[in-house]
């Protein structure tokens, strides 16, 4: 009996497990995702590369991450979460160090593409899967919510940190610091807090049909594809705004201090939205929660489209957008067992993540192309309003199609 994993129980948000994962997620998101626009802008000035060339590397990385998502999720289902996330963070750190020394475009693409691939092993989806391994898919909500409260501060912490590093040590020095953060903090914490004994493979009644039988069953359900469409559109929306808020606000004539202030509101607004849900709507289902929060995305774009070019409009749009993304992250983590299946959480999450990552790769580059073609961000915002409508309609369709998990 001593070789059996402990029974599945909900994990507390204050536990060392969630605290360690949360600190590491702040650093993973901040260094691997949110820092790119600032680093790219500094590289464009220093090396003379175009924004299309720079964002093309980010797109290549996101495409590679789509190939890693399902294998990473399946490995976590088999109890290898420590090595997936710890190894991913270690490789990410080494790639950031390599990026800091680039002088030509080929090596830049190689390093940034590798970092993109490692996002599938270090960001939310694998972390949610690790929590589901520890607590069980139906008991993972409290842990997922607590983790997102931690990670919501990633942009708030790292945006000013990267600005400070760029001002004092340049973009190469900034990348070296970010690389060391991944190697020491992220990899160290993932290896420390993810307990392999608790992440052993747990046999279920579906085992006889194969470990990914839950994924194969899910692929036959309309609700899976409706959710995948909604989350893919959300990924386009999220990545496009994340990478283009800074230049969009610049084009609107906001001063650098105002831009930093507006973007720094993202973290607190995300956390505020998540706290409201955890305090006042802990029993609301993922389908009910998502059906309401998806409305934040078209509203935020409408504010940017029709509001005057003033700081308060930028702040209002940012807050609405951040509340939506913050709560939508929780929805992503809890709807799989609620609306699709309780089996193969990691593999199903990885499959949806693959759709999201492929879509996320399109967002920044497509937004840049539309901006260049139309001479400004108005055309980009109109396109994003259409994407926001897809998020809403697809999620509502999934909610209507959802049935209680059959397994």
Buried (B, 14 or more C-beta within 10 A) or exposed (E): EEEEBEEBEBBBBEBEBBBBBBBBBBBBBBBBBBBBBBBBBBBBEEBEBEBEBBBBBBBBBBBBBBBBBBBBBBBBBBBBBBBBBBBBBBBBBBBBBBBBEBEEBEEBBBBBBBBBBBBBBBBBBBBBBBBBBBBBBBBBBBBBBBBBBBBBBBBBBBBEBBBEBBEEEBBBEBBBBBBBBBBBBBBBBBBBBBBEEBBBEBEBEBEEEEBBBBBBBBEEBEBBBBBBBBBBBBBBBBBBBBBBBBBBBBBBEBEEEBBBBBBBBBBBBBBBBBBEBBEEEEEEBBBBBBBBBBBBBBBBBBBBBEBEEEBEBBBBBBBBBBBBBBBBBBBBBBBBBBBBBBBBBBBBBBBBBBBBBBBBBBBBBBBBBBBBEEEEBBBBBEBBBEBBBBBBBBBBBBBEBBEEBEB
